[in-house]
Every structure is written in C-alpha cells, then in structure tokens.
Amino acid sequence: MELYRRSIVVDCHLDSVLDDGYIVKMLESGVTAVNLDGGDIGRISEKREVIKGHPDELMGPVTTVREIRRAKEEGRIAVFLGAENAEEVLESTESSPNIGRLSSFRALGLRIVQPCYNNRNVFADGCSEKADGGLSNAGLELVGRMNDLELIVDCSHVGVRTTLDVCENAEFVVSTHSNARAVCDNPRNRTDEEIKALAEKGAVLGMVAFPTFVSWRDASRPTVGDLLDHVDYIDDLVGVRHVGIGLDLVEGTRVLGPVTLGQGLTRWPELYGMPDADGFYRYVEGLESITGLRNLAVGLVERGYSDAEVAGVLGENWLRVFERAWGE
C-alpha cells in the first residue's frame, strides 16, 4: 500500500460520469491521472467545464508529463482527453474526412485519437469487421496528420490489420484498453503479432476490466487474478514495460445495464457477450469501481513483480510514452 500511495497511478481509459460524487471517489482511489473519452465537440466541452469547475480537485486538460507529476504532488487528478472514433469527433464523411479539424481539437486538449470504433468507417476497419482491411487512404492521411501534431494513435477497438498499419505509419501508438487475445480469445483483444508490433513502437497496452475481455466464463465473474494472467502473458512476450492500466469503467452510466437486447453492447455479442439474467454486465470482481485500483497493485506484488515494475504498470509506463509524444 505504501508503494501504491507513492506511485503515479494512470487509468488510460475512463468513461464514467464525472460528477461531484465521482470526483470524490477518484480522489479516494489514489488515481493520479485519467484519460477521459472526449467524444465529439459537445462532450469535450462538457469535460472541460467540469475540470474548470473543480480547480481544487482536477487539473487539465493536461498536455505534458510535468503537469501529471505536479498533480500528484498537489493531491489533484490530472485529466487528459482522448477520442475513440476519429470519424465521430471530426464529423467525417467519405467525401469530407475533415482531417484539418484535428488541429482545433488539439488546441482543446485532445491528445489520443482512435481511427475507428469496432466497425468500419472512412478511416479504418474495426475489430468486429471480418474483412479486416486496415487503414484506408483517408486513414493513412489521418495518421500522417496526427504525426505532425504529435498526437497518439489508439488501437483498442481496431482490427488486426489496422493495428499493424498504424504501427507501420504512426510515430506514437498505444492500445489504451485491451488485453491479450492468446489469454482470452476475443477480437477486442490484441494478437501476439499486434502486441509485438506495438512493443516495437514503444507502445503500452492498458489492461481492461470488462469481463469478456478478461475471460469468457459463463457462470462466474473473472477475478483480478484472471486479469493478471494477461499481464504475465504480455510480460513473457514483450516485457512488462509495455503494460499499463485502462480499466474502461463506465460508473454512473446505464451502459452495463439494465440492457435492452438489440441495443447498446448487445449489438456486438462476439465482443461483449450477453448480460446476465438481471440484464447487467459485471466487471472483474474487485475492479468494478475505480476504488479497486489498489487491488491491481496488491496482485502485482503477490505475483513477484519488483517495485519498479509495479510502479511501471501503475503509471510510469504510460508516462514514458506520453513524454515521447507530448514532451516533459
């Protein structure tokens, strides 16, 4: 717990409702920095207003590692912004990808952008597409512009070919919230080929707590130990320096239930499975809330990882990538 308290703790993908109560919960959790899914211009504006309205608790949108470290020193939470679907945030169409708008969103604090979300769009094929066509011509242009702006390309919901194309063409790459497919055979997880390509680019993969990305169990929820199996696997494959946290929590929303069949996550049963008998999806036991972050630290220590390795997974590995892209 002392190691956890003194460490920088980064959750690199958070979709929870950022209200007063949740900000208190975040402070209690010990998290240092979070990547909020910015979405379109309206959602980015909402996030910026919340940050502005809580100067004693929040700092951001941060765009440097120095700010994240300062937030730790001051007992505040650094907030940085990402977008899970470039087509949505740029309001892109086949005839007008609107890639030139990226600079405006960068000025608003956006620093991580994913080409597509599960399905195919103007830029790329997502992980639910059987065609697996990779980046389109517009997608290659998007990545090139992101390189110019020192933005990080996220590969969490994209297809295998898209990940490999991104790794070939992008300067800065991550997978903010996805696990190892060899441990849990889900298209939302990354294959060995992808993990190796990501590692060669210096990328980090954020371990995600959604149940079907951890284990395809029918009767019982996955445990923290099951998630740590993904950490061990990636460590054996490319090294634990390429592992971080990206729980993908959605606290305060109705995403997890009660779910109406044919809507929400049930549109992709091959990725998310189906809710339980009560109509709910349930996260890894012990990681269903941001207050459970410390359970990962305990588990890593129990698995024999060194203090430096634990601190890396908790946050320092992310900071290494951010510093390359954003500077100190």
Residue pairs with C-beta under 8 A, 6 or more apart in sequence:
1 294
1 297
1 298
3 297
3 301
3 307
3 310
3 311
4 30
4 294
4 297
4 314
5 30
7 32
7 297
7 310
7 311
7 314
7 315
7 316
8 32
8 33
8 68
8 69
8 72
8 311
8 314
8 315
8 316
8 319
9 29
9 30
9 31
9 32
9 33
9 245
9 293
9 314
9 315
10 31
10 32
10 33
10 34
10 35
10 68
10 244
10 245
10 314
10 315
10 318
10 319
11 31
11 33
11 34
11 35
11 206
11 245
11 246
11 247
11 249
11 290
11 293
12 34
12 35
12 174
12 176
12 177
12 204
12 206
12 244
12 245
12 246
12 318
13 35
13 37
13 82
13 156
13 176
13 177
13 206
13 208
13 246
13 247
13 248
14 34
14 35
14 36
14 37
14 247
14 248
14 249
14 290
15 36
15 37
15 248
15 249
15 250
15 253
15 255
16 22
16 249
16 250
16 251
16 252
16 253
16 290
17 251
17 252
17 253
18 36
18 47
18 50
19 50
19 252
20 54
22 251
22 252
23 54
23 57
23 58
23 77
25 251
25 289
25 290
25 291
26 34
26 77
26 290
27 57
27 75
27 77
28 291
29 289
29 290
29 291
29 292
29 293
29 294
30 293
30 294
31 77
31 290
31 293
32 68
32 71
32 72
32 77
32 78
32 315
33 62
33 68
33 71
33 77
33 78
33 79
33 80
33 315
33 318
34 77
34 78
34 79
34 80
35 80
35 81
35 82
35 112
35 176
35 246
36 47
36 79
36 80
36 81
36 82
37 43
37 82
37 83
37 84
38 44
38 47
38 81
38 82
38 83
38 89
38 105
38 109
38 110
39 83
39 84
39 88
39 89
40 88
40 89
40 91
41 89
41 105
41 108
44 81
44 89
44 105
44 108
44 109
44 110
47 61
47 79
47 81
48 61
48 108
48 109
50 58
51 58
51 59
51 60
51 61
51 79
56 76
57 76
57 77
58 76
58 77
58 78
58 79
59 67
59 70
59 71
59 74
59 76
59 77
59 78
59 79
60 67
60 78
60 79
60 80
60 81
60 109
61 79
61 80
61 81
61 108
61 109
61 110
61 111
62 68
62 71
62 78
62 79
62 80
62 109
63 80
63 109
63 111
63 326
64 326
64 327
64 328
65 319
65 322
65 323
65 326
65 327
65 328
66 328
67 78
68 78
68 80
68 319
68 322
69 319
70 78
71 77
71 78
72 78
80 109
80 111
80 112
81 108
81 109
81 110
81 111
81 112
82 110
82 111
82 112
82 113
82 114
82 154
82 176
83 89
83 105
83 110
83 112
83 113
83 114
84 114
84 117
84 154
84 156
84 157
85 114
85 116
85 117
85 121
86 92
86 113
86 114
86 115
86 116
86 121
86 123
86 142
87 116
87 121
87 122
87 123
88 117
89 105
89 110
89 113
90 97
90 98
90 99
90 101
90 102
90 105
91 98
91 101
92 98
92 99
92 121
92 122
92 123
92 138
93 122
94 122
94 138
97 122
97 123
97 138
97 141
97 142
99 138
99 141
99 142
99 145
100 145
102 113
102 142
102 145
102 146
102 149
102 151
103 149
106 149
106 151
110 151
111 151
111 152
111 325
111 326
112 151
112 152
112 153
112 154
112 174
112 176
113 146
113 151
113 152
113 153
113 154
114 153
114 154
114 155
114 156
114 157
114 158
115 121
115 123
115 124
115 135
115 139
115 142
115 143
115 153
115 158
115 162
115 166
116 123
116 124
116 125
116 126
116 157
116 158
116 162
117 126
117 157
118 126
118 127
118 128
118 157
118 268
118 271
119 126
119 128
119 129
120 126
120 129
120 131
120 133
122 136
122 138
122 139
123 135
123 136
123 138
123 139
123 142
124 133
124 134
124 135
124 136
124 139
124 158
124 159
124 162
124 165
125 131
125 132
125 133
125 134
125 158
125 159
125 161
125 162
126 157
126 158
126 159
126 162
127 157
127 158
127 159
127 160
127 187
127 188
127 271
128 187
128 268
128 270
128 271
129 159
132 159
132 160
132 161
132 162
133 159
133 161
134 159
134 161
134 162
134 164
134 165
135 142
135 143
135 162
135 165
135 166
135 169
139 162
139 165
140 165
140 169
143 153
143 166
143 169
143 170
144 169
146 152
146 153
146 170
146 171
146 172
147 169
147 170
147 171
147 172
150 171
150 172
150 325
150 326
151 172
151 325
152 172
152 173
152 174
152 321
152 322
152 325
153 166
153 170
153 172
153 173
153 174
154 174
154 175
154 176
155 162
155 163
155 166
155 167
155 173
155 174
155 175
155 178
155 190
155 194
155 198
156 175
156 176
156 177
156 178
156 188
156 206
156 208
156 246
157 178
157 188
158 166
159 187
160 191
160 193
160 194
163 175
163 190
163 194
163 197
163 198
164 193
164 194
164 197
166 173
167 173
167 194
167 197
167 198
167 200
167 201
167 203
168 197
170 201
171 325
172 201
172 321
172 324
172 325
173 198
173 201
173 202
173 203
174 198
174 203
174 204
174 205
174 206
174 318
174 321
175 190
175 194
175 198
175 203
175 204
175 205
175 206
175 246
176 206
176 246
177 206
177 207
177 208
177 246
177 247
177 248
178 188
178 189
178 190
178 205
178 206
178 208
178 213
178 246
179 186
179 189
179 190
179 205
179 207
179 208
179 213
179 214
179 227
179 230
180 189
180 190
180 192
180 195
180 205
180 230
180 233
180 234
180 237
181 187
181 189
181 190
181 191
181 192
182 191
182 192
182 233
183 189
183 229
183 230
183 233
184 212
184 213
184 214
184 215
184 216
184 230
185 216
186 212
186 213
186 216
186 270
186 271
187 270
187 271
188 212
188 213
188 271
189 213
190 198
190 205
192 237
195 205
195 234
195 237
195 238
195 242
196 237
196 238
198 205
198 238
198 242
199 237
199 238
199 239
199 242
202 320
202 321
202 324
203 242
203 321
204 241
204 242
204 243
204 244
204 317
204 318
204 320
204 321
205 234
205 242
205 243
205 244
205 246
206 244
206 245
206 246
206 247
206 318
207 227
207 230
207 231
207 243
207 244
207 245
207 246
207 247
207 296
208 214
208 246
208 247
208 248
209 227
209 247
209 248
209 249
209 283
209 284
209 287
209 288
210 248
210 272
210 281
210 283
211 217
211 221
211 222
211 273
211 281
211 282
211 283
211 284
212 271
212 272
212 273
214 222
214 226
214 227
214 230
214 284
215 222
215 226
216 273
221 282
221 283
221 284
221 285
222 284
222 285
223 284
223 285
223 286
224 284
224 285
224 286
224 287
224 295
224 296
224 299
225 299
226 284
227 284
227 287
227 296
227 299
228 296
228 299
228 300
228 303
231 240
231 243
231 300
231 303
231 313
232 303
234 240
234 242
234 243
235 243
240 305
240 309
240 312
240 313
241 309
241 312
241 317
241 320
242 317
243 312
243 313
243 317
244 313
244 315
244 317
244 318
245 293
245 296
245 313
245 314
245 315
247 283
247 287
247 290
247 293
249 283
249 288
249 289
249 290
250 256
251 289
251 290
255 264
255 265
255 281
256 275
256 280
256 281
256 282
256 283
257 275
257 278
257 279
257 280
257 281
258 275
258 278
258 279
258 280
259 265
259 266
259 275
259 279
259 280
259 281
260 266
261 274
265 271
265 272
265 275
265 281
266 272
266 274
266 275
272 281
273 281
275 281
276 282
282 288
286 292
286 295
287 293
287 295
287 296
296 313
296 314
297 310
297 314
300 309
300 310
300 313
301 310
305 313
